[in-house]
Amino acid sequence: MDQFAANAGIHAMLSIVIELFSIALAWVALQELKLTSILKRPRSGPARLLQIMLAIALGHIFADFVLSYWNWSGLLRGIVE
């Protein structure tokens, strides 16, 4: 049981790290968008909040893909062995 709990803890920690890294990566990518043509005041508080929300949404989608791919590739070990 202890081994299972340790593996679950490691998996949870890696999932959190991947999620946060993906959000940070999405934030960096969103900085390349020219928001002056889309938003009235791109440096205002609500505009920054929108950028944060977009970074979280895009980062979560990307992290979900990475984690799903990681889980699927782990399941393929059963075929190879």
Secondary structure, 3 states (H helix, E strand, C coil): CHHHHHHHHHHHHHHHHHHHHHHHHHHHHHCCCCHHHCCCCCCCHHHHHHHHHHHHHHHHHHHHHHHHHHHHHHHHHHHHC
